[in-house]
Amino acid sequence: MQTQGLNLFIVDDNKIMVETMKQYLQSRFGRDINISTFNNGESCLAKVDKDTNIVILDYHMEGKNGLEVLKSIKTINPNTEVIMLSSNENMALAVETFRAGATDYVIKGANSWAKISKLINHIVTAPIRLLVDEFGVSKFMAIFLLTFVIMGIVVFSALRIMK
């Protein structure tokens, strides 16, 4: 039985950048991340659903711009983490994307991929940090508890399917 990994979308009209980022993130996170790529906002929106975890979204694209796509994503699934990626350093634009629900605003450049990787890692490890910070358990115990809960869910699901 294969468990479902994290669903991540990369949306940018630069096809070379999209493929290179996909390869970079797959090398960093392995098989635990399912990456889908899109060259425009409309094709991305057609696939966004309740299982979409993270979207890396370029601001400047043909058709709908990143802000319009961000608002639509948040309407479809308010829990989707959206990382805006733009070459525009305008702070007013960044603030506007945060108000629309963006998790972060990354300016394209030499360190942008490392920052995106760090943000994804931060999102993925949020449940562990919550247990450590809120309940004072050790990081090892938090990982053990979450693994135990996930395994329980997998076994329960398998038993229901086998009926």
C-alpha positions as CSV (number, residue, x, y, z in Angstrom):
1,M,0.0,0.0,0.0
2,Q,1.4,3.4,-1.0
3,T,0.8,6.4,1.2
4,Q,-0.1,9.7,-0.3
5,G,2.8,12.3,-0.2
6,L,2.7,16.0,-0.1
7,N,1.0,17.5,-3.2
8,L,3.0,20.5,-4.5
9,F,2.2,22.6,-7.6
10,I,4.8,24.8,-9.4
11,V,3.1,27.5,-11.6
12,D,5.3,29.6,-13.9
13,D,5.3,30.4,-17.6
14,N,9.1,29.8,-17.8
15,K,9.2,26.1,-18.7
16,I,12.9,25.7,-18.1
17,M,12.7,27.2,-14.6
18,V,9.7,25.0,-13.8
19,E,11.4,21.8,-14.8
20,T,14.7,22.8,-13.1
21,M,12.9,23.7,-9.8
22,K,10.9,20.4,-10.0
23,Q,14.2,18.4,-10.2
24,Y,15.7,20.5,-7.4
25,L,12.8,19.9,-5.0
26,Q,12.6,16.2,-5.9
27,S,16.3,15.8,-5.1
28,R,15.7,17.6,-1.7
29,F,12.5,15.9,-0.6
30,G,12.5,12.6,-2.6
31,R,9.4,10.5,-3.2
32,D,7.4,12.0,-0.3
33,I,6.5,14.9,-2.5
34,N,4.2,14.8,-5.6
35,I,5.1,17.7,-7.8
36,S,2.8,18.9,-10.6
37,T,3.8,21.7,-13.0
38,F,1.8,24.2,-14.8
39,N,2.7,26.9,-17.3
40,N,-0.3,29.2,-16.5
41,G,-2.8,29.9,-13.7
42,E,-5.8,28.5,-15.5
43,S,-4.4,25.0,-15.9
44,C,-3.3,25.0,-12.2
45,L,-6.8,26.1,-11.0
46,A,-8.3,23.2,-12.9
47,K,-6.4,20.8,-10.7
48,V,-6.4,22.5,-7.3
49,D,-8.6,20.6,-4.8
50,K,-8.8,19.7,-1.1
51,D,-5.6,17.6,-1.4
52,T,-3.4,20.5,-2.8
53,N,-0.9,21.2,0.0
54,I,1.5,23.8,-1.4
55,V,1.6,26.0,-4.5
56,I,4.7,27.9,-5.7
57,L,3.2,30.6,-7.8
58,D,4.8,33.1,-10.1
59,Y,3.3,36.5,-10.1
60,H,3.8,37.6,-13.7
61,M,2.2,35.2,-16.2
62,E,0.1,35.5,-19.3
63,G,-3.7,35.4,-18.6
64,K,-4.5,35.6,-14.9
65,N,-1.7,37.1,-12.8
66,G,-0.5,35.4,-9.7
67,L,-2.6,37.5,-7.3
68,E,-5.8,36.5,-9.2
69,V,-4.8,32.9,-9.2
70,L,-3.9,33.1,-5.4
71,K,-7.3,34.4,-4.6
72,S,-8.9,31.6,-6.6
73,I,-6.8,28.9,-4.9
74,K,-7.8,30.2,-1.5
75,T,-11.4,30.1,-2.5
76,I,-11.1,26.5,-3.6
77,N,-8.9,25.4,-0.7
78,P,-8.2,27.9,2.1
79,N,-5.7,25.5,3.7
80,T,-3.3,25.4,0.6
81,E,0.0,27.1,1.4
82,V,0.8,29.5,-1.4
83,I,4.4,30.7,-1.9
84,M,4.5,33.7,-4.3
85,L,7.6,33.8,-6.5
86,S,8.3,37.1,-8.3
87,S,11.0,39.2,-9.7
88,N,9.1,42.3,-8.6
89,E,10.6,43.8,-5.4
90,N,7.6,46.1,-4.8
91,M,6.7,45.9,-1.1
92,A,3.1,47.0,-1.8
93,L,2.7,44.0,-4.1
94,A,4.1,41.7,-1.5
95,V,1.8,43.1,1.2
96,E,-1.2,42.7,-1.2
97,T,-0.3,39.0,-1.7
98,F,0.0,38.4,2.0
99,R,-3.5,40.0,2.5
100,A,-4.9,37.6,-0.1
101,G,-3.5,34.6,1.8
102,A,0.1,34.0,0.6
103,T,2.3,32.2,3.0
104,D,5.4,34.0,1.8
105,Y,6.7,36.2,-1.0
106,V,10.1,35.1,-2.5
107,I,12.0,37.4,-4.8
108,K,13.6,35.5,-7.7
109,G,17.3,35.4,-7.4
110,A,20.4,33.5,-6.3
111,N,19.0,32.3,-3.0
112,S,15.3,31.9,-4.0
113,W,15.3,28.1,-4.4
114,A,17.0,27.6,-1.1
115,K,14.5,29.8,0.6
116,I,11.6,27.9,-1.1
117,S,13.1,24.6,0.1
118,K,13.4,26.0,3.6
119,L,9.7,27.2,3.5
120,I,8.5,23.8,2.3
121,N,10.5,22.1,5.1
122,H,8.9,24.5,7.6
123,I,5.4,23.7,6.4
124,V,6.1,19.9,6.4
125,T,7.5,19.9,9.9
126,A,4.8,22.2,11.4
127,P,3.0,19.3,13.3
128,I,6.2,18.3,15.0
129,R,6.9,21.9,16.1
130,L,3.4,22.2,17.4
131,L,3.8,19.2,19.6
132,V,7.2,20.4,20.9
133,D,6.1,24.0,21.5
134,E,2.6,23.6,22.8
135,F,2.9,20.3,24.8
136,G,6.6,20.4,25.7
137,V,7.4,16.9,24.4
138,S,10.8,16.2,23.0
139,K,11.3,16.3,19.2
140,F,11.9,12.5,19.2
141,M,8.7,11.9,21.1
142,A,6.8,14.2,18.7
143,I,8.1,12.3,15.7
144,F,7.3,8.9,17.4
145,L,3.7,10.0,18.2
146,L,3.0,11.4,14.7
147,T,4.4,8.2,13.1
148,F,2.3,6.1,15.5
149,V,-0.9,8.1,14.6
150,I,-0.2,8.0,10.8
151,M,0.4,4.2,11.0
152,G,-2.8,3.8,12.9
153,I,-4.7,5.7,10.2
154,V,-3.1,3.6,7.4
155,V,-4.0,0.3,9.2
156,F,-7.5,1.5,9.9
157,S,-8.0,2.5,6.3
158,A,-6.5,-0.8,5.0
159,L,-8.9,-2.7,7.2
160,R,-11.9,-0.7,6.0
161,I,-10.9,-1.3,2.4
162,M,-10.5,-5.1,2.9
163,K,-14.0,-5.5,4.2
